[in-house]
Each structure stands twice: as structure tokens, then as C-alpha cells.
Amino acid sequence: MITDDYFLKFEDRTPPPPLPYSALRESIWQFLATFALVIGAWYIWWRWTASLNPDAMWFAVPLVVAETCAYIGMILFVINLWRDDPVKLETPPTVLRDVAPTHPEGERPISIDVMFATYNEDPELVRLGIQDAKRMTYPHPIDIRIHILDDGRREEMRAVTEEEGVNYITRTTNEGFKAGNLRNAMEQTYGDFLVICDADTRPFPTFLEHTLGYFRDPKMAWVQTPQWFYDLPEGESLTAKLAKRFGDKGADFGQRIEKWFGPVTVGADPFVNDPKMFYDIILRRRNWAHASFCCGAGSVHRRDAVMEAALRSFGKQVRSRTHAAEEIITVSSKEREVSSDLMEAIRTQAATTELLTPYRFHVSEDIFTSIVLHSDTERGWKSKMHPIVESKMLSPQDLLTWTVQRYKYAGGSLDILVNDNPLFRRGLSLPQRLMYATTFYSYLAPLWNIMFLFGPVVYLFTGISPVASYSNEFFLHLIPFLVTLELAMMVGTWGISGYAAKASYLSFFPLGLRAIWAVAKGEKISFPVTPKVRQSGNFLRLVRPQIAVLVLTAIGIIWGLGALILGNTPHSASGVVANTLWGINNCLAMAGIIRAALWVPANDEESETA
């Protein structure tokens, strides 16, 4: 029996369809995005050349630098979203020859290894994934083997695999964590393709039928499918929420609000876990550049591609170790050459020391492996973001779990940026470099978002302006930029609400700064396992910086309005209004994550009030 089976009531939920492609909408988006970039460049130029407050350069320069950094991020984001492809399913291959034309066993059925990586998750949760994987269908004969990769070495997990008739794989250590777990499994399996699953992944019957067709292209290395969290809280209407709290009077008030403003939902997806913006917009639109990267669970990999990349990397590292040892010996011995016998011993030692790792031992092994494969110029490996949801997973159910997961993403990505920067890696095309740059640059955003969050606070408390004046000229430059930008992004992300993602992006700043500082200090980013059950407790301690922003801004607004009324301060009416609106937007962004810290599932909430 599953310890926490809250998600079973969501079993009947079905995933949303992929966003439809529209050539007309794409053309409108490209026009509006270009126009917004031009207006933005005009605004940034004006900010640098004609708007800085000479009496407060300590404030004016950092803010305009932050605006410039944000504009660069906007350019990268526009490049990322520039093109889309129509939703198209490829014909499933019949035999191995269809996906590997030169293979000597081309007439045999394709073989698939479905791998569930697990550590300490409930074995009964993993059983659900096993049972769903056994229901996968295919229109042709196919050899599917299901493997449970148990790094927890648990007898109860082994018992589940025996009951379900699937293969159990474990090891004596946890070296390399998930990447090491996968490497160990690859040494004991031999399928043509690997399906990577997390412990909570539940593949749909069509998973293989809809994804293997892409591998008819012999250069296709992997296919990523969207990760869909089927347990996201749907929330409840404002009327129902107020009725529970305040009875009939609350219900009446809620009805009036919804009558005036339309339906209002409270408590829906409190942690902004819905990944549709990421998979259906950001990653899908990298397909044209073959720059969509692997995200782990829900992906299909060509074994030959992964192993070839591992062997090339292994050979490169062995050569590097050998060359370094040779240099040390020649310098210390003052000999021009090293004897052939000694060089052979050095090579042997280097090969023994270096590990052959199909998936790099890294906290972000999926994106790192993607970079390695994309940069392989000899093979020219491609990737594909499949647009249709082919599996379901569980989402973080509390702010602590969300924080662990997001910190791992940020820290792992920044570690790659610092230590293995893909922007300067040989083999990547210019579009691929730009796409990876968009990903890594986004994790640097807290450095300038901090200025956007505290900028209005500084003005409201002191009256010191970062611009020469909040004049008509200022608004003439700012408003067209903001309006054209919002219009462009609305069309570019049509079909998905963008405000929640933008608010989450802004409120992410403490976690982002922590990850940046950790990587800057050279700290190793750990491999935490994301909990699959809700963690109990009060999580307000995790959002103290966001609470500080909200409180300081609220007090600043009151202070600024009071100063404007009383006079004798540098405040101006236009400055107070502009910074008040700016501060309110910041407060709304912070309020979302603060609410998430207090969120409890409906069942828990009812039991607490009972």
C-alpha cells in the first residue's frame, strides 16, 4: 500500500493537447518581437545617453546596467521563441534497419530498455510505473525490457520487481548518483534504445509508438517528451473558499466579486509547477536548431549515440591526462622526450584512472550529456522535443521540495556555465550556442532582478531618483517599450498564461543568488533526491527575503505618499505614482511564493479546521 496516495484521486485526469502551430500567428509574433526589440534598443540608448541622474550615479548606473542586462535576456528569449514547427507524428519503424540502416541485424525487432531510476521512493509508487510501462503498445513486433535501478538496495523493491516480472538492478555504491546508476544499468543491458524514467514516471501506452519514428533519422540521438504533472492542485472558486471560511456572508461576497470580475480561482498550482511554458514554448521552439536538451525523465535515447559520446569523452580525457603527465616528467627530468615504455605506462594509468561514463557524473547530467552529444561534429547528433505528453509524473507538493528541486536546477546549470561553458565549446552551431546561452543566462537574472525589486523602495523612502526626472520624455520612452514587449510576448506565448511564470521568475531571486554564490565559491552542488511525498511544517522561513521585499515596498509606498502630501522632500507626484505601480507589481510577484509557503492541500486544510 502506498504511504501517501493523495494522487490516486487524479488518475482520471488527461493531459492537455500540444499548442497548435499557426503560421499566421508566428508571422505576427516575429513582427511584434522585432518591433519590440527596436523600441527596446531605442529606450536603452536613451537611458544611457540622456536620462541618468548626475546627482545619484550610485543609483542610476546600477539600475540602467540591470535594464541593459534584462534587454540582452530579452534578445536571447526572442531568438529562442523565433520559430516553431507544426505538430507531426513520424511513422513508427518496423524493424531495426529503419533506425539503424547499417546494422548487421537489421531485420530483427527493435529492442527497448525501460529504466526506472529509484533510491528511497515508495516501492508501491514505482509499481504503478512498472504496470503502466507493461501496457505500452506498438504496431510492430518489439522487444521491451523493464528494469528497476534501485540505488537504495531495498528488499521490498526487489520483491515488487519479482512480483511484476521485471528486472532488478542494483550496485554496492551510489557513485555518480543517478548518472552512475544509469551507467551501471547500461553495463548490464543491451537494448537499442533507452527510455529514462524517474521513480514516479507513468508512461502512457502510446509512448513508444509516438516517439520511435523520429529515430528513422540515423542522426537522431534522443527525443524528449513533455513532463506533465497530473496532480497539480486545481484550486477552488473564490465563492467556495470564502464560504468555507466565513459562511453565507463570505459566499455572498465571493459571488459579487466573481460577478464583477469573472471567475476567480484560489489555490491553483501554488508553486507554478505547470511546465507547459517550458516544454510547449521554450524547448519545443529549439527543434529547428536541434538544440532542445534532455530533461531526464520521459526521454528516449539511442544507445549508440550515448556510448559513442562517452567513448569520445573518455579518449579525450585519457589524452589530456597523458599529456599533462608527460609535461610534468619532461620538465622535472629536463629530457626532451619520454621513453616509449614509460609513455605506454602513463597511458595505461590514465585509462585506468578515468571513468567511462555514458552520463556525466553531474547534478545536471541530462543537460551536460546533451551538450556533449550536440557538439559531436563527427556524428552530427540531433535531438527532438516531442510536443505530445506521453507520460505523467508527480509535482512538488510543498515549498521545501520545490526549493530543493529549483536550487539543483540553478546550481547545476551555473556549474556547467562556469566549468564547461558551452558557448566556447567546439562543435556547437551558432544557433545551438544561442539556445544554450538563453538557458544559462536566465539563471544569472537574480543579479539584476535585485535592482528591479529594491529600486522603487529606494526612491519611495528617499525621493532620490535614478533618472533625471520622471518627465513626459521618460514615459514617452518607457511606455511604448513596455506595451510592445507585452504584446509581443502575449502573441509569442499564445495559449499559455505568462504572468505566473514571470512572477515566479522574479520571486526566485534569493534561491538564484544562493546558487550563484555557491558556484562562485567553487562549492560542489549536491545530488539531493526530490521527495515524492509532501513535507510537513511551516515554510515561511524559506521566503523571508520575499516577505522583506513586500513589507519594505508597502511601507515605502505609505512613506512616499505621506512625503508627497507633507512636502519638503525630493519626491514628485509622477515619481511616486510610477514607483508605487512598480512596487505593487513586485509585491504581487512576491505574494505568490509567500502564499505557496502557507499552502496546504484541501484535505489537510479541512482536517486542521475540523
N, C-alpha and C positions, 0 to 999 in steps of 0.2 A: 504494500500500500504506500502511495506517495505521501511524504510527510506534509507538504504544503501543496494541495491540489486545487488552489483557487482558480487556476486557468482552465480547469475542465469545463466550467460553465461557458467558456468561449469557443468550444470545439466546433460549433456550427458556423462560426464566422468565416467569411470568404474574403480573399484579398481583393483590393481594388484593381481594375484593369490598368495597363500602362497608359500614359498620356498619349493621345493620338497625335500623329505628325500632321502638320499643316504647313505647306509651302508658303501660303499667303501670310500666315502669322509669322513664320520665320523671316520673311522679307520685311515685314513691318518692324519686327524686333531688331533686325540688323540696321534698318534706317534710324530707328529711335536711339539705339545704342550708339551709333556713330555720332548722331546729333548731340547726345548727352556727353560723349567724350570731348567733342569740340567745345561745347559750352563749359564743361568742367575745366578744360585746359585754359580757356579764357578767364575763368574765375580764379584758378590757381595763379596764373600770371599776374592778374590784378592784385591778388592778395600779397604776393611777394614784392611788387613794384610800387604799389600806391596805397596800401591800406594799413600797414603796420603802425602801431602807436609808438612813436620815437621815445616817449617818456616811460614806456613799460616794455622794453625789448625782452626782459627776462620772462615775460608772459606771452608777448606777441610772437616771438620766434618759435618757442616750443609748440605753440598751437598751430602755426602755419606749417611747421615741419610735420606735425601729426596729420593735418589735412592733405599734405602732399603724399605722405605715405599711404593714406587711405585712397587717394586718387590712383596711385600705382596699383593698389589692390583691385580697384575698380577696373582698370585696364585689363589686368590678368583675368578677372572674372568674366569680362565681356568676351575675351578670346576663348575662354572655356565654354561659354554658352553659345558661341557664334553659330554653330551648325548642328543639326540633328539629322537622324536618318529615319525613314519610315519603318514601322514595326513589321518585320518579316521573319517568318519561320523557315528555316532551311530543311530540306528533305533528310530524314534520318538515314544514316549509312546502313547498308545491308550487311556487308562483311568488312573485315579488316582492311582489305585492299582499297576501299572507298576513302579511308582516312590515312592510310599509310601505303601509297602506291608501290613502293619498292620493297615492302616487307616480304620475306620468303614464304610466310604462311598466310598470304593474302586472302585465301578463300575461307579461312576459319571465322567463326563468330567473334565479335569484339568482346574483350573481357574487361570488366569494371571492378575496381576495388572501392567499396564504400567504407570510409573510415570515420568512426566516431571517436574523437579525442575526449577523454574524460579524466578527472582527477579525484574530486571529492563530491561530485554531484550525486543526487539520489539515483540509485540503480534503476528504480522503477520509472524515473523520468527518462533515462536512457532507453529503457524497454519500449517506451512509446515511439521513439525514433526508429528503433530496430523494426518494430512492427510496420511502421509506415514505409520504411525502405523496402521491406519484403513485398509491399503492394505495388512497387514501381512496375510499370508496364513498358513494353517495347514491341513495335510491329514486326520485328525480325528476331530470329534466334540470337540470344545474347547470354554471356556468362557473367552473372553478378555475384560477387562475394562480399559479404558484410563483415567488417572487422571492428571490434571494440578495443581501443587503445587505452588501456587503463594504467595511468601513472600513479594511481592510488593503491595498486596491488591488493584489491579487496576480494575476499572470497565470495561475498554476496554479489559482486559484479560478475565474477566468473560463473556463479550459479545461474544468473539471468541469461548469460550468453549460451550456456548449455541447454537451458530450457527453450530458448528461441532458436537453437540450431545455428548459431553464427560463431565466427572465430574470435577467440580471446587472445589478445597480445599484451604482454606487459614486459617490464625490464627491471633490473635491480637498482637503478638510479633514476634521478629525474634530470639528468644533464641536458641542458638546452631547452628544458620545459616543453612547450608544445612542439616547437621545431624539432627538438630531439626525439620527442615521442613519434612524430611523423617519420623521421629518418629511420628509427628502429623498425617501424612497421613496413617501410619500403624495402628494407633488407630481407623481409620475410614474405613478401608478396610479389606478384608479377603481372598484375593487370595492365592492360594497355592505357587505361585512363584511371585517374583517381578522383573520387568525389569526396571533398573535405567537409565534414560536419562537426559542429560542436555538440556537446552533450545534450543540448535542448533542441537541436535541429530536427524538424519533422518534414522530410521530403514528400512532395506530392507525387501521385502516380505518373504524371507526365514529365517528371524531371529529366530523365534521360532522352525521352522521345523529342523533347523540345530543345535540347542543348547540344546533342552529339552531332547534329547536322552542320554546325559551324566548323567542325574538325575535318570536313571534306577538303578544306584548305589545309594542305600539309604544313603550312607555316603557323597555323593557329595553335598557340601554346596553352591557353586557358580561357575559360568562359566563366564570368562571374554572374550570378543571378541576384536579384534584389533580396535583401533580408527584410522580412515582414514580421513585425511583432503583433501577434494576433491577440495579445492580452492587454493592449493599451486601454486605459480607462476611457469610457465614452462620456463620462460626466453625466450630469442631470440638469434639467431645466432650472432656471433661477426661481421659478414659481415653486417647484417641488422642494428645492433646497431651503427656501425661506419658510415654507410650510412646516418642514421638519423642525426648524429652529424656533419659529415664532407662532405657529398655528395658523388660524384663519386670517389674522391680520397680516402675517407675513406672506401668505399665499395671495391675498388681495393686492398687496403692494407689488409683488412679483409679476402678477398679471398685468398691472398697469404699466410697469416698466417694459414688459415684452410687447405690449400693445403699441407703445410709442416707438420703441427701437427695434422691434423684431425679436426673434428667438435668441435667448441668451443661455449659453451652456456653461456650467460651472464644473471644474474638476476634470475636464477632458485632457488627456495626455499631459499631466502636470510637469513632466520632465522633458518635454519636447523630444520624445524618443522616436517619433514617426520619421523614418529615414527616407521618405518618398522624395523630398527635395534633393537629397544626396544621390540616390540611385537613379531616379527617373529624370532628373535635370542635370546635375553636375557630372556624374560618372558616365551616364548614357551619352552625353554630348562630347565625350572624348573618343568615341568609337572611330570617327573619321581619321583621327591622328594615331590610332592604335595605341592610345595612352591611358585607357581605363585600367586601373590597377586592381590586383586581387585583394579582397577583403576577408579572406579566410573562409568561414562557413558559407555553404551554398555555392561553392565553386567547383569546376571540373578541370582537371589538369591532364595534359598529355605527359605520360611518364617519361618518354624520351626527351622531351624538352626540359623537364626539371632535372633529369640526370645529366644531360649534356651540359647544362649550365653549371651544375655542381662540379663536374669534371673539369670544365674550363677554369672555374674559380679555384679549384684545388691545384691545378697545374700552375696557375698564376701565382698563388701563394707559395708553392714549393720553390718556384724560380726566385721569388722575392727573398725567401729565407736563405736560399743557397747563395744568392748574390751578396746579401748582407754578411753572411759568414765568410765568404771569400774575401770581401773587403777588409774585414777585421784581421784575417790571417795575413794578408799581403802587407797591411800597414804595420802590424806587430812584428812580423818576421823580416820586413824590408825586402821580400822576394817579389819579383815581377809576376810570377805565375805560381799557382798551387799545383802540386803533383796530381796526376790523373786519379791515382788510388785514393788520395785524400778527398778530392772533389767528389768521387763516387760515394765515399762515406758520408760526406756532407749532404749530398742529395738524398741518400737513404735516410739519414737522420731527419732531414726536413720533411720528407714524405711520411715518416713515422709520426712526427710531431703534429703535422697538420691534419685536421679532421675533414673528411669528405661529408659535406652537409648539403643534401638536396634543398633543405630550407634553412636559411641562415639562422644561427642561434642569436636571435634578436627579439626584443619585446614587440617590434613591428615586423615580424618575419614575412608577413604577406606582402606588404608594400616593398620591402627590401628585395625579396625574390622577384617581384615584378620589374624593378629597376634593372636587376641583373639580366633577366630574360630580354627585356626591351632593348638593352644595349649590346646584345649579341649580334654584331654586324655580319658574321659568317652565316648565321641561320636566318636572321631577319624575323624573329618570332613576333607574332601578332597576338592581340588579346581582344576580347569582345565583352561588352556589358549587355547581357541578355535582358530585354525590357520587361519580361513577364515574371511575376512572382512564382517560384517553383518549390518553395518550402516555407515553413513558419517557425518562429522562434519566440522565446520569452524575453521581455524587456526588463530593464532595471526597475524595481518596484519601490525604491527608496533613494533618497539623495546620497547616502553614503555609497551605495553600489554605483550610482550614476557618476559620482566623483572619482571612484577608483577607475572606472572604465575610461572616462574622458581624460584623466591625467595620464593614463597609459598611452592613449592615442597621441596626445600632445607631446609627451616626453619622448616617445619612440620616434615620432616624425622629426622632432627637433634634433634628436641624436643622430639620425641619418643625415640631416642637413649639415650638421657641424662636422661629422666624421667621414661621411661618404657622400658628399654633395653631388646630387645627380646633375646639377646644372653644368658641371665641368666634367662629367663622365663621358668618355669616348663611346661612340656608337649610338647615342640617342639623337634622334632627329630634332630640328628646331621646334616643331610643334609639341613633341614629347617633352622637351625641356620646359617649355612654357606651361604645359599642363601640370607637370610636377612642381614647377615654381609656384603655381597657384595654390597647390595644396600646402606646401611648406610655408609660403609667405603668410597664409591665413593664420598660422599658429604664432606668428610674430605680432599679430594685431593688438594684443593687450598692451604692448609698449606704447602705442599711440592712442588706444581707446581710453587709457587712463586720463589723458588730457581732455578728451571729449566729456568724460564723466565729471571731472572736477573743474573744468573751465567755467561753467556757469556759477559754480559755488564761489569761486574766487571773485568773480565780478559782483555777485549779489551781496557778498559780505563787505567788499572794499570799494566798489564803484570804479575800480581800475579796469579799463577796457583793453583787450588785446588788439583792437582795431582803432584807427584814428578817430572814428566816430561811427555811431550807429545811424548813419545818414541814409537818405534816399539812394545814394550811389551804392552803398553797401547792400541794401536789399535788392537793388536792381541787378546786382551781380549774383547774389546768393539764391534768390527765389527761382529764377529760370533754371539754375543748375539743379536744385532740389526737385523741381517739378519734372523736368525732362528725365532725370535719373529715376524717379519713382515710376513714371510712365513706361520707360524702357524696361525696368525690372518687372513691372506688372505683366507686360506682354511676354518678356523672355521666360518668365516662370509661370505662364498662364496655366491655370488648373490647380495650382498649389498655393495655399496661403503663405505669404512670405514673412508676415510680421513676427510670428512666434520664433522663426529661425533667426531673424535679425536681433530680436530681443535676447535670445539665448546666447547669440554670438557676442553681444555687448556685455552681458552679465557673467560671461565666462572669465572675465579678466583676472580674478585672483588665482584661479587654477592655472591659467595660462602663464602668468608671471612666475608662479612657483615652478612650473615646468621649465621655463626659460632660464631661471636662476639655477636650477639643478643641473641642467645641461652645461651652462656656462661654467659652473664649478667643476665639471667633469664627473659628477655623480652618475653612478650606474642606475638606469631606470629599471626597476624590478619587474618581475613577471607575476603580478597578482592574478589569481583566478577570480573572475567576476562571479559573485554569488548568484545562485539561481532561485533563492528564496528571499522574501522580504526581511530586511534587518530592522529590528525594533529600536525605538529610542527617539530622543529629541535631536534634530539635526540643525537647529538654529546656529550652533557653533560653527557650522560649515559655511554659513552665509553672513558672517559678521561684517566683512568688507562691503557687501551689497547693502546690508542694513545701514552701515555708516554713510554710504552714498545717499540713500533715501532720506535719512534723518538730516544730514547736513544740507541737502538740497531743500528739503521742506523748511527748515529753519532759515536758510538763506533767502528763500522766496518771501517769507514773512518779514525778514530783516530788510530786504531790498524794497519791498512795498512800503514799509514804515519809513525808511530813509527818504523815499520819493515824496511821501506825504509831508514829512517834517522839514525836508530841505536841508541846506547846508552840507550836502555831500556831493561827490562827483557823479552820482547816479543820474541817468537820463531816462525819460519815460520810455523811449524806444529801446534803450538798452535793457531796462528792467523787464519789459514785455518779451523781448527776444530771448533773454536768458531764462525767464520764467518758463516759457514754452519749451525751450531746450531742456531745462531741468525736469519738467514734468515728463517729457519723453524718456529721459533717463530713469526717472522713478518708476514709470510703468514697466520698463525693461527689468529693473531690479525686483519689482514686486512679483514677477512671475516665478523667479527662482526662490524667493522668500516663501511664497505660498507652497512651492514644492517641498521645502524643508518641513512644513507643517502638515503636509498631505498624508492622510491615512485612507486605506481602501474603505469603500462604503460599508462592508461587513464589520470591519474593525471599529468604524465610527459608530455604528449602531450599537455594538456591544459595549462601547465606552459610555454611551448615553443611557443605556438600559438600566 
